[in-house]
């Protein structure tokens, strides 16, 4: 993905989680220091492609309806901390979407959840793929490092993105 701005660009992975909100907050501060443009990116995948053909039709949402819901939720989350920033909602697997959008970026910022007590600490697959595949620095932010605003729970089924 190419970007035509002369200002540095910081891409932020935005899921519907407190960790992603913390990453966005951190990236906003970093953007001020670098006089950079923030580009929040949310990856979305239509749930219909994963449903059994025999599933009741009444439970299906159209591709466009799911995309619009994901877009509205992502806009609301970003607007809570950066009202003037328009997020990108792109269709595809999260790691692929993020790697495509961070091409020629100054950095990619991702949030990570705090590991549960007693469980081994492992990097999630999307984080691992981004760290290994990005052609820019990847910064990983934990919500306990950056204070997050009050966070409303969102529909967890909307975790991916589509571009038009």
N, C-alpha and C positions, 0 to 999 in steps of 0.2 A: 504494500500500500504506500503510495507516495503522498507527501504533504508539501504544500507550496509556501507555507509561512517561513519568514526569515528568522522568527523567534524559535528558540529551542522548544521541543515538545516533550511533555511527560505523559506517558500513557499509564492509566490506572485501571486495573481489573476491578470491575464492580459487580459483585454478586449481591444477593439480598441478605447480607450478613453484617454483624457488628465489625468483624475483621476487615471487610471491604470498606466500611465507613471510616475506620481508623486509617486505612491506607489512603483513602481520599483526603482526609484531614492532613495527614503528613505530607502528601504530595502538593497540596495547596500551599503549605508553608514553604516547601522546597521551590515551588514555582515562583513565589514572591522573591526568594533569594536569587534565582537564576533569570528572572524576567522571562519565564517560560509560559507556554500555553499548556493548559491541562486538557487531556482528552480521556474522559472516562469511557470505558468499553465494557459492555455486558454481552456475553455470549448466550444465545438462545437456540434451543432445538425443539421443534414441534413434537409434542407428545404423541400425536397421531401416527408418527412413523414407527412407534414402539408398541402400538396396541394390537392385540389379537383381532383378526378379522371377524371373529364371532362375538366381540365385546358389544354390549348394548349401545346402539347409536345415540341414545339420549345422553350418555356420559361423554361423548366426543365434543370437542370444541374445534372450530375451524382453524386452519393455519393462520388466517388473518386475525381472528379473534384472540388467539393466544399471543400472537406477535404484539397486537395493540395493548393487551394486558401487561405483557412484559415491559413494553416501552413506557407505559404509564407508571408502573411500579418503579422502574429504574429512574425515570425523571423525578418522581417524588423523593426517592432516596437521595439523589444527587442535589436536588433543590434544597434539602434540609441543611446542607453544609456549603453549597456553592450555587446559589439561585441563578446566577447568570451563565452557568456552564450547561451546555446541551450535551447529554451523553449519546454515545453511539450504541445501538442495539444491532448486533450482527449475528446472522445465522451460522451455526457450525459448532464443532467441538470446542470447548473453552480454550484449550492450549493452542489450537490452530488459529482461532480468531485472535487471541492475544498476540501470538507471534507475528501474524500478518499485520496487525495494527501498530506494533512497536518497531516495525522496519523504519530505519532512519530516525528513530526517536532518541532523545537524550538519555532516557531511562524508562524502565517498566517498573511500576510499583504494585505489589500484591499484598493482600492481607492474609494472615494465617491465624487459625484458631489456636487457642491455648490447649496444649495436650491435656487429656484427662489424667488425673492422679493415678499412679500405679501402672499406666500403660506406657509402652516404649514410645519414644519420640521418633516419628517418621515423617518425611515430607510427603504431602499429598501428590498424586500423579500430575495434576496440572502445574503445580509449583515446580516439580522436578523437570517436567518438559520445558517450561519457560526458562528455568535457570540453565538448562543444557542447550537450548536452541536459540535463545535471544542473541541478537547481535548488538545489544546495548547492555549496560549494567542493569541488574535486577535487584531491587530493594524489597525486602520482605518485612512487613510491619505487623506486630502483634497488638491486639486491642489493649492489652495491659500496659503497653509502652506509651500509647497516645490515648488520651481521654476521648471517649466517644459520646456524642449527644444521646439523649434518650432515644432508644431505637424501637420502632414498631415492628412487630413480627409481620413478615410477608409470606405469601403463598410459596412454599418451598418447591412446588412443581415447576415454577418458572425460573429455570436456572441457566438458560442459554440465550442467542440473539440472531436477528436477520437484518440484512441491509437491503435497501430498495434501490 
